[in-house]
Amino acid sequence: GLREIALLTGDNAATAQAIAQSVGIATWRAELLPEEKVNALQELGAAHGAIGMLGDGVNDAPALAAANVGIALAAVGTDAAIETADIAFMSDDLTLLPWLIRHSRRTLRTIQQNIVFALGFKGAVFVLALAGHAPLWIAIAADMGATLVVIGNGLRLLRARE
């Protein structure tokens, strides 16, 4: 679901080009200072919308902060990058990035499901209570029941491995 992947690095152009070509990245910029990375992110954001930034060094910290989502590689990253990022991978395994994207989308769907269920169920019990068809103990049981269903639905995310 990613539209474009770009490589922004402070390394020299020959190294950046070689890495970009080896992994199939068409857009790359090299020999960037931290503020130039931020400017490049802003340009990419204007062209593509939301931007995610993956980084590990002190020079990446301003760009991680400027991105919509900053992801730091904690195993090899500096404290500045880890503290600035929204997400910190506890390993340097970049193959986890697609899983992270899928899991974040799954989490958002679960949150939306929980909100719709809880408000709908509690709203229905409220209407029944106003009509005199649900005594207080039923309303309390329904509230607790809705809470348990929402918790159980959220706990499904712990099993998500794919």
C-alpha positions as CSV (number, residue, x, y, z in Angstrom):
1,G,0.0,0.0,0.0
2,L,3.0,2.3,-0.1
3,R,3.1,4.7,-3.0
4,E,6.7,5.5,-3.1
5,I,9.9,4.6,-1.2
6,A,12.7,7.2,-1.2
7,L,16.2,6.9,0.2
8,L,17.4,10.1,2.0
9,T,20.9,9.8,3.3
10,G,23.9,11.7,4.5
11,D,26.2,9.2,2.8
12,N,27.9,10.0,-0.5
13,A,26.1,9.8,-3.8
14,A,27.9,6.7,-5.1
15,T,27.0,4.7,-2.0
16,A,23.4,5.9,-2.0
17,Q,22.9,5.1,-5.7
18,A,24.3,1.6,-5.3
19,I,22.1,0.9,-2.4
20,A,19.0,2.4,-4.1
21,Q,19.6,0.3,-7.2
22,S,20.2,-2.9,-5.3
23,V,16.9,-2.7,-3.5
24,G,14.9,-1.1,-6.3
25,I,14.4,2.4,-4.9
26,A,14.0,4.9,-7.7
27,T,14.0,8.1,-5.7
28,W,17.1,8.8,-3.7
29,R,19.0,11.8,-2.4
30,A,22.5,11.8,-0.9
31,E,24.9,13.9,1.1
32,L,22.0,15.5,3.0
33,L,22.4,17.4,6.2
34,P,19.6,16.9,8.8
35,E,17.8,20.1,7.8
36,E,18.0,19.0,4.1
37,K,16.4,15.7,5.1
38,V,13.5,17.6,6.7
39,N,13.1,19.8,3.5
40,A,13.1,16.6,1.4
41,L,10.5,15.1,3.6
42,Q,8.3,18.2,3.3
43,E,8.6,18.1,-0.5
44,L,7.7,14.4,-0.6
45,G,4.8,15.1,1.8
46,A,3.5,17.8,-0.5
47,A,3.7,15.4,-3.5
48,H,2.4,12.2,-1.8
49,G,0.5,13.1,1.4
50,A,1.4,11.3,4.7
51,I,5.1,10.4,5.1
52,G,6.8,7.7,7.2
53,M,10.5,8.0,8.0
54,L,12.7,5.2,9.0
55,G,16.0,6.2,10.6
56,D,18.6,5.3,13.2
57,G,21.0,8.2,13.7
58,V,21.3,11.6,15.3
59,N,21.1,13.1,11.9
60,D,17.8,11.4,11.3
61,A,16.1,12.8,14.5
62,P,14.8,16.0,12.9
63,A,13.4,14.1,10.0
64,L,11.8,11.5,12.2
65,A,10.1,14.3,14.1
66,A,8.9,16.0,10.9
67,A,7.4,12.8,9.4
68,N,3.8,11.8,10.0
69,V,5.2,8.6,11.5
70,G,8.8,8.3,12.6
71,I,10.3,4.8,13.0
72,A,13.6,4.3,14.7
73,L,15.8,1.2,14.6
74,A,16.4,0.8,18.4
75,A,19.0,-2.0,18.1
76,V,21.4,0.1,16.2
77,G,19.9,3.6,16.7
78,T,21.0,6.5,18.7
79,D,19.1,7.7,21.7
80,A,18.1,10.9,19.8
81,A,16.5,8.9,17.0
82,I,14.7,6.5,19.4
83,E,13.4,9.4,21.6
84,T,12.2,11.4,18.6
85,A,10.5,8.5,16.7
86,D,6.9,7.5,17.2
87,I,7.8,3.8,16.9
88,A,11.0,2.0,17.8
89,F,11.8,-1.4,16.4
90,M,13.7,-3.4,19.0
91,S,15.7,-5.1,16.3
92,D,17.3,-3.9,13.1
93,D,15.2,-6.4,11.0
94,L,13.6,-4.2,8.2
95,T,11.5,-7.2,7.1
96,L,9.2,-6.3,10.1
97,L,8.1,-3.0,8.4
98,P,5.4,-4.6,6.2
99,W,4.1,-6.4,9.3
100,L,4.1,-3.1,11.2
101,I,2.0,-1.5,8.5
102,R,-0.5,-4.4,8.4
103,H,-0.7,-4.5,12.2
104,S,-1.3,-0.7,12.5
105,R,-4.1,-1.0,10.0
106,R,-5.6,-4.0,11.9
107,T,-5.3,-2.0,15.1
108,L,-7.2,1.0,13.6
109,R,-10.0,-1.3,12.3
110,T,-10.2,-2.9,15.8
111,I,-10.5,0.5,17.4
112,Q,-13.3,1.5,15.0
113,Q,-15.1,-1.8,15.6
114,N,-14.9,-1.3,19.4
115,I,-16.2,2.2,19.2
116,V,-19.1,1.3,16.9
117,F,-20.1,-1.7,19.0
118,A,-19.8,0.0,22.4
119,L,-21.7,3.1,21.4
120,G,-24.3,1.1,19.5
121,F,-24.9,-1.4,22.3
122,K,-24.9,1.1,25.1
123,G,-27.2,3.4,23.0
124,A,-29.6,0.5,22.6
125,V,-29.7,-0.3,26.3
126,F,-30.1,3.4,27.1
127,V,-33.1,3.6,24.8
128,L,-34.6,0.5,26.4
129,A,-34.0,2.0,29.9
130,L,-35.7,5.3,28.9
131,A,-38.7,3.2,27.6
132,G,-38.8,1.4,31.0
133,H,-37.8,-2.0,29.6
134,A,-34.3,-2.2,31.1
135,P,-33.9,-2.0,34.9
136,L,-30.7,-0.6,36.3
137,W,-29.1,-4.0,36.9
138,I,-29.5,-4.8,33.2
139,A,-27.9,-1.5,32.2
140,I,-25.0,-2.1,34.5
141,A,-24.6,-5.7,33.2
142,A,-24.8,-4.4,29.6
143,D,-22.1,-1.8,30.3
144,M,-19.8,-4.4,31.8
145,G,-20.6,-6.9,29.1
146,A,-19.8,-4.3,26.4
147,T,-16.5,-3.5,28.2
148,L,-15.5,-7.2,28.2
149,V,-16.4,-7.6,24.5
150,V,-14.3,-4.5,23.6
151,I,-11.3,-5.8,25.7
152,G,-11.6,-9.3,24.1
153,N,-11.7,-7.8,20.7
154,G,-8.6,-5.8,21.4
155,L,-6.8,-8.8,22.8
156,R,-7.1,-10.5,19.4
157,L,-4.3,-8.1,18.2
158,L,-1.8,-9.9,20.5
159,R,-2.2,-13.1,18.5
160,A,-1.7,-11.3,15.1
161,R,1.6,-12.6,13.7
162,E,1.1,-12.5,10.0
